Amino acid sequence: MKRGISVISLGILLSLAALIPAAQTAKEMDWIRISEDKHAFVLARSGQRFVPWGFNYDRDHRGRLLEDYWIDEWAKVEKDFAAMKKLGANVVRIHLQLGRFLEQADKANNKALKQLERLVKLAERTGLYLDLTGLGCYHKKDVPAWYDALAEQERWAVQAHFWKAVAGRCAGSPAVFCYDLMNEPVVPGGKRKAGDWLGPPLGDKHYVQVITLDQAKRPRAAIARQWVKTLATAIRKVDRRHLITVGLVDWSLDRPGRLYSGFDPATIAADLDFLSVHLYPKKGQRDKDLETLAGFAVGKPVLIEETFPLQCSIEEFGEFIDGSKKTAAGWLGFYWGQPPEELQHAKTISDILTLQWLEFFQKHQP
């Protein structure tokens, strides 16, 4: 009798389980690859086009970097991922600081790597792909003194070790959209003083880094290409599947009389799967901005990895986005932990711009 009840109970449970919607169970994410025509991204299994539409989740609205709170305030991270998904995002760009992931030149920080694994699992559960940008030195005070004291090739070796450690932990997850080698690297012309690896600060953060302190008569683009090849090779030793890119400033095109980063898209593209450009449209300069964007189209997909209506109206920003669709395969803006409902009574210019951007983001989701 007891056995009969158990069998009946089991049958009822199985029947109920069959009624539970599939959406309530963990669904395997598809991998992302480059399309056959080399102009877009597609889902590996179905071949359906994948359009990156998401956010840079680099800091919160208080200016704290993700790694400043992602352990003690994990619930906040989960809440923010849910909010970004609700807003319509499919990609979240994460910025990883070198000083948090390396204890020594050849020793990774296992605690940080475990937390990264936790973040990847969260991305899998949420259905968001990660753009993992590395080698951050955004807070100068957090940059290890031993790291800044290294010569060029030694520094590159440390950077390669960083990427082997990160890619080694993430290689098995389809939730990783790409590895972005560095945020806004620059090959300076001439020679810089010892230890001067960071560009000018923006507020309290340094978003630009140089990859050499001495050009030493070498072509700047050749230095950039060798650096990209060095890091891409390190990643490919542990992960041959995920896409690789690098976050380029919009002044990476070698044009006479203009500022130049040394990272010429056509020269560095060989060891990258796609090109990423950071482009903030300016008031009254849509055609110039679109011309700049077109300069990054060198036979591989182009992702506008950073953009925001910072220097133009939201109407002009929309016109830029529409015009960019001829070249761009995806767009990433910013999310700093405040959803639109928290910004409805915004009084600061920053909050007003953020609200306009988030409302635009929701309305124009591809």
Buried (B, 14 or more C-beta within 10 A) or exposed (E): EEEEEEEEEEEEEEEEEEEEEEEEEEEEBBBBBBBEEEBBBBBEEEEEEBBBBBBBBBBBBEEBBBBBBBEEBBEEBEEBBBBBBEBBBBBBBBBBBBBBBBBEBEEBBEEBBEBBEBBBEBBBBBBBBBBBBBBBBBBEEBBBEEBBEBEBEEBBBBBBBBBBBBBBBBBEBBBBBBBBBBBBBBBBEEEBEEEEBBBEEEEEBBBBBBBBBBBEEEEBBBBBBBBBBBBBEBBBEBBEBBBBBBBBBBBBBBEEEEEBBBBBBBBBBEBBBBBBBBBBBBEEBBEEBBEBBBBBBBEBBBBBBBBBBEEBEBEBBBBBBEBBEEBBBBBBBBBBBBBBEBBEEBEEEEBEBBBBBBBBBEEEEE
